[in-house]
């Protein structure tokens, strides 16, 4: 009636886990290997989470000839699973069933990060009979694998009922590798979304910043010149990014000189004042200089935050 005790779980992303992936690849037959490569050629170009799991499940069911499949997502509390996508089974009814980590076959796999191949659910006490009662689906056999990457557990992939037979060890190896590669694709998708959000946020901040901001890299080429800076200096419309600072601010040598000096001395000033000639008129400018550094404290460039103090 199910496993006497859970196997020792390897940490996701560990050396042992990566080494096992290599072993599994060598054990796959030509059919499974070709199917895996075909799927991997496409999943890294899917940029919508729902579409990603839909495609993975459809291809998994097609490859191993399963009747249905589900991707269960691990919620942030690390205690529950949520039905994210399902094929071949009523997804809305499936969402009515509570799924807990550590409970049921999917919950067991999510907890221990190990695959589960159940040839006959009547012989496994982990199976939650409530699922079939609510969905109207008749489950005979289950193959469930974890979806994790770099110590992050995203959920589990579960497929049901192999048509005309039982899930094989090769099916399990195929699904295990697919789960790991799908996790990598999903992780990359999340990173792209986060970068896009960060970029949008940064652009919004720069556009709405009332003061001027000019930043250059260590090569003294312009990295940032926000709209307020262009307005204060009466610069002509144009794209100044990646252009040399000296040429961009040829009418304001103090700006390029200050940026260069900040880089060379690696020192900054705060709340200083200077006078610039802007469109032939003398203008008092208040400014602060900054050094731009990465998390390792390496200098990436310098910048000036400024505003006009006199009209």
ABEGO torsion letter per residue (X at the ends): XEBABBBBBBBBGBAAAAAAAAAAAAABBAAAAAAAAAAAAAAAABABAAAAAAAAAAAAAAAAGBABBBBBBBBAAGABBBBABBBGBBAAAAAABBBBBGBEAAAAAAAAGBBBBBABAAABAABBAAAAAAAGBBBABBBBBBBBBGGBBAEBBBBBGBBGEBBBAAAAAAAAAAAAAAAAAAAAAAAAAAAAAAAAAAAAAAAABABBBBBBBAAGBBABBBAAAAAAAGBBBEBABGBBAAAAAAABAAAAAAAAAAAAAGBBBBGBBBBBBBGGBBBBBBBBBBBBBBAAGBBAEBBBBBBBABX
